[in-house]
Amino acid sequence: MPVISLFFGIRITMYYDEHNPPHFHAEYAGKSVSVDILNGYVTRGALPNRQLKFVLAWAELHKDELMQNWELASAGKPLNPIDPLM
């Protein structure tokens, strides 16, 4: 599973050949979530509140890049790194 961003100890990944809706995964301190890219909400899992706020803010800023990576992943192509939250 390719890592597409890393910030504040949060690892953002996206799998190849995933199911819809378009989503990504975020992991922090042994906990993880799946986040719907288009709607910006958690579909599965949990993170500490502060880290979840970081992830959701980052996702909103990079929605277009996340969707581009979703299309690349669906086609089995290499994913692009996305800038971390600063």
N, C-alpha and C positions, 0 to 999 in steps of 0.2 A: 504494500500500500504506500504510494508515494506521499512524502511530506511536501506540502505546497507552501507552508508558512510556519514560523515558530516565533512566539513572542511571550514574554512574561511567564515562561515555563509551560505555555500552552502549545500543543502540537496540533496542527491542522492537516488533515489528510483527506484523500479522496481515492476510492477504490476504482479499479477498472471493471467494466461489465457489471455495473450496479443497476438496481431497480429504480423505477420512477417513484416518487417525484425527485427531481434533481436535489441533491443534498451533499453535505460534506460532514466529516467527523472531526470532533475536537476532543483532545485528551489532556487531562491535568491531574497529577497526583493520584493516578490509578482510577480516576473516574472519567467517564466519557459521555458525549452526547452526539446525536445526529441532528443536523440543523437543515431545515428546508430552505433552499437558496432563495426561491422566489418570494416566499411569504415571511421569511426571517423568524421562524419559530422552531422550538425544539420538538422533534418528533419522537425522540426516544432518549432516555438516560437523564443524567443530572450532573451538574458541576456546582462548585461553590458559587454563591451569588456574584461576588466580585468578578471572578473569571468568566462567568456566563455573560455578564454585561460587556466585558471586553470582547468576547467572541461575537456577540450579536452586533456590537458597534462596528467591529472589523468587517463582518459579513455585509453590512449595509454599505460601507465604503467601497467594497470590492465585489459587489454583486455581479457586475458585467464580467469581470475577470473570472469569477467562480463559474459563471455560466459557460464561458469559453472553455474552461478546463473540463466542465461536465461534457461538453461536446467532444473534446479531444479524448477524454476517457472512454466515452461511448464508442469512439472510432478506434480505440486501442492505440492511440498516439501518445507520445510523451507529454506530460503536463508541464505547465509553466509555473515557476515560483511566483508567489504573490508577496508584495511587500508586507512586512509585519506592522502591527499597530505600534505607533511611537508615542 
